[in-house]
Amino acid sequence: MEEWWYRSASGARIALRRRQHSASCRELAVRCPRLRLRSLSAATSAAWLAAYGLFVLTENSMVLSAAIIITLVGLIIYLHFVKIDQESLLVIGSLGIQVTSSYASGKESTTFIEMSQVKDVVINEAIHMQKVIYYLCILLQDPGDPQGVSEVVPLFQSSKPRLDCLIEVYKSCQEILEQRKMAPQSSGIK
């Protein structure tokens, strides 16, 4: 397993892990920065200090109870539905592409795309807040039109790696896609 360090679009350090299981099977995982205890403590303290200030003004203990409950519920929702620790891409030339997002709470979300549906993997660009950002996406083949694209599936939406990291993932995906394109031709030659 190889690991390289890159930066995300926001400047945070991210790690790209590449594991080659076989010639036609690779796993690429982008690990996002962990939740920082300092920022979590600062946000919680600010919310509880504001609640304590309201408690002093109103002398109502329900304000403190509500602040504690809202903070804890908000933290659980953030860890379970928002904060992604790792995004991975498992490319198997004969089967398809599996996209997995691992959340901070331990929950995982997985999507599988059959290789027969994959037209190509490309690096696309978008303008966001007066900045050009790049993202990797899978183009799905339109069943009615072999030259058309039915859907674009963006990858690594949480970690948002910069172009240098995306190029490494793109090259790995293209190597496997090229092997898949060459396989029917080589079997017809025999």
SVG drawing of the C-alpha trace seen along z (x, -y; Angstrom):
<svg xmlns="http://www.w3.org/2000/svg" viewBox="-38 -40 42 58">
<polyline fill="none" stroke="black" stroke-width="0.4" points="0.0,0.0 1.3,-3.4 0.3,-6.7 0.9,-10.2 0.0,-13.5 -1.8,-16.3 -3.9,-19.4 -7.6,-19.8 -9.2,-22.8 -9.5,-24.5 -5.8,-23.9 -6.3,-21.1 -3.9,-18.1 -5.4,-14.9 -3.9,-11.5 -4.3,-9.4 -3.8,-5.7 -3.4,-3.4 -3.6,0.3 -3.3,2.6 -5.1,5.9 -4.4,7.3 -3.6,5.9 -7.3,5.1 -8.3,4.2 -7.2,1.0 -8.5,-0.7 -7.9,-4.4 -8.9,-6.1 -8.7,-9.8 -8.6,-10.4 -9.9,-13.7 -8.6,-15.6 -10.0,-14.3 -12.4,-16.2 -10.4,-18.7 -11.2,-18.7 -10.1,-22.3 -12.7,-23.6 -15.4,-21.3 -14.7,-22.5 -14.7,-26.2 -18.1,-25.8 -19.6,-24.0 -18.2,-26.5 -19.6,-29.4 -23.1,-27.9 -23.1,-27.1 -21.8,-30.5 -24.5,-32.2 -27.1,-29.9 -25.7,-30.8 -26.0,-34.5 -29.6,-34.0 -30.1,-32.0 -28.7,-34.9 -31.0,-37.4 -34.2,-35.2 -33.5,-33.1 -35.1,-30.1 -33.3,-26.8 -34.9,-25.5 -32.6,-27.6 -29.5,-25.7 -31.2,-22.3 -32.3,-23.2 -28.7,-24.4 -27.2,-21.1 -29.7,-19.0 -29.5,-21.0 -25.7,-20.9 -25.6,-17.1 -28.2,-16.4 -26.4,-18.7 -23.1,-17.0 -24.6,-13.5 -26.2,-14.6 -23.0,-16.2 -20.9,-13.1 -23.5,-10.7 -24.6,-12.5 -22.1,-15.3 -18.5,-14.7 -16.8,-12.2 -13.5,-10.8 -12.6,-8.8 -13.8,-8.5 -12.7,-5.4 -12.9,-4.2 -12.6,-0.5 -12.1,0.1 -12.5,3.7 -12.0,4.0 -14.3,7.0 -17.1,5.9 -17.4,2.2 -16.6,-0.7 -17.6,-0.9 -17.7,-4.3 -17.7,-4.3 -17.9,-7.2 -17.0,-6.5 -18.5,-9.0 -17.0,-10.0 -19.6,-8.0 -18.6,-4.8 -21.5,-4.7 -20.6,-3.8 -22.4,-4.7 -21.6,-2.6 -22.6,-2.9 -21.8,-0.3 -21.7,-1.1 -21.5,1.8 -18.6,1.5 -21.0,1.9 -22.6,-1.4 -19.3,-3.3 -18.4,-5.3 -15.4,-7.0 -13.7,-8.6 -12.8,-12.3 -11.5,-15.3 -14.0,-18.1 -13.7,-21.7 -16.1,-24.1 -16.1,-27.7 -16.9,-28.2 -16.6,-31.5 -14.4,-33.0 -12.1,-30.0 -11.7,-27.2 -12.0,-23.8 -11.4,-20.4 -13.3,-17.2 -13.2,-13.6 -16.4,-12.1 -17.7,-9.0 -19.6,-9.4 -22.4,-6.8 -23.3,-5.6 -26.7,-6.4 -28.5,-3.1 -30.4,-4.6 -27.4,-6.4 -23.9,-4.6 -22.2,-7.9 -24.2,-9.8 -23.8,-10.3 -26.9,-9.7 -25.4,-10.8 -22.4,-12.4 -21.4,-10.9 -19.0,-13.2 -16.4,-11.6 -14.6,-12.8 -17.2,-15.6 -16.3,-15.9 -12.5,-15.9 -12.3,-18.0 -8.7,-17.1 -6.6,-19.4 -5.7,-18.6 -2.4,-16.9 -4.2,-14.3 -7.0,-13.9 -4.5,-13.2 -3.0,-10.3 -6.5,-8.8 -7.4,-9.5 -4.3,-7.7 -5.1,-4.6 -8.7,-4.5 -7.7,-5.0 -5.1,-2.1 -7.9,0.3 -10.4,-1.1 -7.8,-0.7 -7.3,3.0 -11.1,3.5 -11.2,1.9 -8.3,4.0 -9.7,7.3 -12.5,7.9 -10.0,7.0 -7.3,9.4 -9.8,12.3 -11.1,11.8 -7.5,12.1 -7.1,15.7"/>
</svg>
